[in-house]
Amino acid sequence: MAGISGIQSNLSLYGGLFDSQSIAGPYSGYNFKINTSTEKFKGNVTGYKPVDKSENALASDQARNYLAAVKDLGNKLKDATAKATQAGQSVFKALSGSSSNNDALSVSVSNQADASKFSQQGNDKKVFVQQLAQTQRNAGSSLSATSLNGAAAGTNQFTIEKDGKSYDFSVNINVSDSARTAQEKVANAINSKNIGVKATVEYDEKTKKSSLVLSSAETGEKNAFTVSDKGGGNIIETLGAGQAAQKAQDAKYTVDGEAKTSDKNTVDLGDGLTGTLKKAGSEEIGVTTKKDVDGISNAVRDMVNQFNSLLKTAKDYSGDRGANDLRQRLDTIGSSYASSLKNIGITRSKDGYLEIDSKKLTAAFENGSAERFLGDDSYGFTQRLSQLAKQADSDPNRFLSRESRSGMAAAQSGSTAPAWNENFERDYLRYMSSQRNQELSNIGLLFSMGV
């Protein structure tokens, strides 16, 4: 256009309102851009009053905190919703173990797929606990903590044999050492080598006596050990720690009549079930599976809690348009399914938060209605909530206004300029278009901005 040079040579008429560097978008050919300084907008165009929405923008630190919270809660809500759906191996399909005598044997599910097959077959197991696995325990003599009689002063040597290996130790005992001091010296020497034998000094406040106790770190016969004096000194004999008060032993039990042993009390019962032996008994214990109501309840409560936390965050920053949009979307999802949620024990408060009726929700778990509604893979409540959660997690900026994002970016770059308001340029161009025959005739240019 012929008038461009006229504009560039008469920019002073507008007090620096135009910047003759460049302009992006459809105006790039004009080789100028609008100077978006708030003061120049307001002070250099007669009659122009742009709508300033920057007063609704969050401060930069608020914006950062808000974005961090949205991303974190979005991630947690995403995980919570995934547990309910088939794609996430629905928690509604989860089973837990059941024992007819939980005091003697507790049962858990270690493999859901195998346990499910076992459950579908309608079978159960019979387990008999003959004896528990236990550690070896050497309980030393209970000695007066303030005196030590019989120990040889000087270097005392002793040895511990375990797993076919011999470990040698040496401690220096002084004539003035008390029993408790000597016990602590021996305990420290043993614990420093980490050989699978633990040493402690037990002190009785009432009797003022102490004893050295040695025990295998793990249960089972293979962890048995012996301890004895060797060479100079007699410290182990003096402390009375050479004899086993409790021998190491393996667990013995049967599963459907088949004899089994284990060096631990947590054992494999087969079919995806794990048992923890607690007490030997005289009768068989029935083992089966059942719906994991506790696990389901915890998963649903977690989903509700994450929904409420994300909604609260959106409400806390509702002055921002993006946060208000997030709130509205959560409100829409909650209100759209309010009736169905209520049927399974999840009600919606007047503020939009979800609340749980435990008794009604448990009943919905048992009759399957909660699974049919929350575990639905189609585009229902859980799927819509999951989609929103994924957006919050992957791109929290979409729930923050441009004004707040620009203010945050300006603060990060150290700029002191006012936060950008996208309405300024738009409103200015519209104003200039309506005033082109009057304002721009002074510099010989008549054109339409086309906005």
Stockholm file with secondary structure:
# STOCKHOLM 1.0

chainA/1-451         MAGISGIQSNLSLYGGLFDSQSIAGPYSGYNFKINTSTEKFKGNVTGYKPVDKSENALASDQARNYLAAVKDLGNKLKDATAKATQAGQSVFKALSGSSSNNDALSVSVSNQADASKFSQQGNDKKVFVQQLAQTQRNAGSSLSATSLNGAAAGTNQFTIEKDGKSYDFSVNINVSDSARTAQEKVANAINSKNIGVKATVEYDEKTKKSSLVLSSAETGEKNAFTVSDKGGGNIIETLGAGQAAQKAQDAKYTVDGEAKTSDKNTVDLGDGLTGTLKKAGSEEIGVTTKKDVDGISNAVRDMVNQFNSLLKTAKDYSGDRGANDLRQRLDTIGSSYASSLKNIGITRSKDGYLEIDSKKLTAAFENGSAERFLGDDSYGFTQRLSQLAKQADSDPNRFLSRESRSGMAAAQSGSTAPAWNENFERDYLRYMSSQRNQELSNIGLLFSMGV
#=GR chainA/1-451 SS CTTHHHHHHTGGGGTTCEESSCCCGGGGGGCCEECCCHHHHHHHSTTCCCCCCGGGSCCHHHHHHHHHHHHHHHHHHHHHHHHHSGGGTCGGGCEEEEESCTTTEEEEESCHHHHHHHHHTTCCEEEEEEECCBCCEEECCCEETTCCCSCCSEEEEEEEEETTEEEEEEEEECTTCCHHHHHHHHHHHHHTTCSSEEEEEEEETTTTEEEEEEEESSCSGGGCEEEEECSSCCHHHHHTCSSCSBCCBCEEEEETTEEEEESSSEEEEETTEEEEECCCCSSCEEEEEEECHHHHHHHHHHHHHHHHHHHHHHHHTTTSHHHHHHHHHHHHHHHHTHHHHHHTTEEECTTSCEEECHHHHHHHHHHSHHHHHHTCCSSSHHHHHHHHHHHHHHCGGGGSCHHHHHHHHHHHHTCCSCCCCHHHHHHHHHHHHHTHHHHGGGGTCCCCCCC
#=GC SS_cons         CTTHHHHHHTGGGGTTCEESSCCCGGGGGGCCEECCCHHHHHHHSTTCCCCCCGGGSCCHHHHHHHHHHHHHHHHHHHHHHHHHSGGGTCGGGCEEEEESCTTTEEEEESCHHHHHHHHHTTCCEEEEEEECCBCCEEECCCEETTCCCSCCSEEEEEEEEETTEEEEEEEEECTTCCHHHHHHHHHHHHHTTCSSEEEEEEEETTTTEEEEEEEESSCSGGGCEEEEECSSCCHHHHHTCSSCSBCCBCEEEEETTEEEEESSSEEEEETTEEEEECCCCSSCEEEEEEECHHHHHHHHHHHHHHHHHHHHHHHHTTTSHHHHHHHHHHHHHHHHTHHHHHHTTEEECTTSCEEECHHHHHHHHHHSHHHHHHTCCSSSHHHHHHHHHHHHHHCGGGGSCHHHHHHHHHHHHTCCSCCCCHHHHHHHHHHHHHTHHHHGGGGTCCCCCCC
//
